[in-house]
Amino acid sequence: MAHLSPQALLDRLAALGIATDTVEHEPVFTVAESRPVKAQIPGAHSKNLFVKDKKGRYFLITAKDETPIDLKRTHAAIGASGRLSFGSAESLRAMLGVEPGSVTPFAVANDTDGQVTMILDANLMEHERVNFHPLVNSMTTGVSREDLIKFLRATGHDPLILRLPEPPAELPEDPAAPM
């Protein structure tokens, strides 16, 4: 089955009555690379992790870009079986129709078989406006958080919204501890 193009995605959002604001920019592949681009665009930005569990179930975790996530403990929070590992680029292309570096919650529109569970981090959902790639990493599209949920539900992916486990804080050294 053919995957949506960025324009087809934007048309689908418009058909749902979802207002979007899309900015074109240089392709960005990492959170660090995207910082200068994001500084020009209002709203919260994201990082997206395409992962699978020991039973081969796939999850798309969308979190606020700078949120630390403890992947060693996330499986328990999202109901996965055993530790999570990253899904392959081939699985990403087959299920979500995007390339690594362009992962976005909008891509679940391409998961017509419902193989991917959508997870939204509560930190991201505290923001009125949220921004994602519209299937390619050379554009960023902003929508309201309510419209993101409306879109995900329209694709058959009712998102699980939760606070993801963060890595344990480094304990401060005890000044009285022996050397």
TIBA-531801 format. One record per residue (C-alpha): x, y, z; chain. Coordinates in steps of 0.02 Angstrom, whole numbers, plus 50000, padded with zeros to 5 digits. Example, Ala and Ser with C-alpha at 12.3 -4.5 7.8 and 13.67 -1.06 7.14 Angstrom:
50615/49775/50390/A
50684/49947/50357/A
***
This chain:
50000/50000/50000/A
50062/50175/49958/A
50107/50285/50104/A
50046/50462/50124/A
50147/50606/50053/A
50174/50760/50160/A
50042/50853/50056/A
49917/50710/50074/A
49946/50715/50263/A
49916/50903/50269/A
49758/50879/50163/A
49699/50745/50285/A
49729/50860/50434/A
49631/50998/50345/A
49489/50876/50307/A
49476/50843/50494/A
49462/51030/50525/A
49635/51037/50603/A
49727/51204/50585/A
49912/51181/50546/A
50061/51294/50529/A
50201/51217/50424/A
50377/51286/50406/A
50503/51222/50278/A
50685/51209/50332/A
50848/51116/50304/A
50831/50929/50339/A
50871/50889/50521/A
50908/50715/50588/A
50934/50736/50775/A
50866/50838/50920/A
51035/50927/50932/A
51037/50968/50745/A
50861/51035/50752/A
50887/51160/50895/A
50919/51313/50782/A
50765/51270/50677/A
50656/51242/50830/A
50710/51408/50905/A
50617/51494/50761/A
50455/51396/50783/A
50339/51424/50932/A
50273/51278/51035/A
50342/51117/51104/A
50453/51008/50996/A
50470/50820/51002/A
50582/50670/50993/A
50507/50508/50929/A
50565/50333/50973/A
50508/50185/50869/A
50533/50034/50982/A
50479/49853/51000/A
50463/49734/51146/A
50517/49553/51169/A
50353/49490/51093/A
50379/49593/50934/A
50248/49725/50976/A
50290/49899/50912/A
50270/50066/50999/A
50295/50245/50944/A
50345/50352/51092/A
50329/50539/51064/A
50403/50648/51201/A
50458/50828/51225/A
50625/50845/51137/A
50732/50875/51291/A
50643/50751/51406/A
50762/50618/51473/A
50685/50444/51458/A
50746/50290/51550/A
50722/50159/51414/A
50772/50022/51537/A
50614/50058/51637/A
50495/50121/51503/A
50432/49948/51454/A
50342/49930/51622/A
50261/50101/51606/A
50189/50067/51432/A
50138/49887/51459/A
50271/49810/51348/A
50341/49635/51373/A
50522/49644/51428/A
50653/49772/51382/A
50627/49883/51231/A
50741/49888/51082/A
50738/50006/50934/A
50638/49950/50783/A
50736/49926/50622/A
50737/50054/50481/A
50650/49921/50374/A
50509/49901/50502/A
50495/50090/50517/A
50476/50108/50328/A
50355/49962/50314/A
50240/50009/50459/A
50250/50199/50468/A
50312/50244/50293/A
50449/50361/50353/A
50639/50362/50353/A
50745/50368/50511/A
50759/50551/50560/A
50581/50587/50501/A
50487/50489/50634/A
50328/50579/50687/A
50161/50536/50768/A
50080/50589/50604/A
50157/50431/50527/A
50032/50318/50617/A
49913/50368/50476/A
50015/50244/50372/A
49992/50104/50501/A
49824/50047/50432/A
49844/49875/50513/A
49857/49950/50688/A
50024/49867/50725/A
50096/50017/50819/A
50040/50077/50991/A
50049/50267/51008/A
50125/50333/51171/A
50125/50520/51211/A
50232/50587/51352/A
50134/50694/51476/A
50275/50825/51474/A
50240/50859/51290/A
50052/50864/51314/A
50067/51005/51441/A
50098/51124/51294/A
49958/51206/51194/A
50050/51190/51028/A
50153/51039/50977/A
50266/51022/50825/A
50313/50872/50719/A
50385/50829/50549/A
50246/50803/50421/A
50326/50636/50366/A
50487/50719/50307/A
50624/50803/50409/A
50633/50958/50299/A
50471/51031/50368/A
50392/51056/50538/A
50204/51064/50564/A
50124/51135/50721/A
49952/51086/50786/A
49861/51105/50951/A
49881/50960/51073/A
49692/50929/51061/A
49702/50919/50872/A
49849/50798/50884/A
49740/50681/50988/A
49593/50707/50868/A
49706/50659/50721/A
49778/50505/50809/A
49604/50443/50855/A
49547/50471/50674/A
49686/50351/50619/A
49629/50220/50744/A
49774/50254/50864/A
49698/50312/51028/A
49857/50371/51117/A
49913/50318/51288/A
49965/50478/51378/A
50081/50453/51526/A
50234/50520/51614/A
50380/50416/51555/A
50512/50359/51680/A
50664/50471/51685/A
50840/50406/51717/A
50885/50399/51902/A
50965/50561/51963/A
51148/50554/52001/A
51166/50553/52188/A
51268/50699/52254/A
51429/50645/52334/A
51429/50640/52522/A
51562/50765/52579/A
51588/50662/52737/A
51619/50500/52640/A
51795/50427/52655/A
51908/50457/52505/A
***
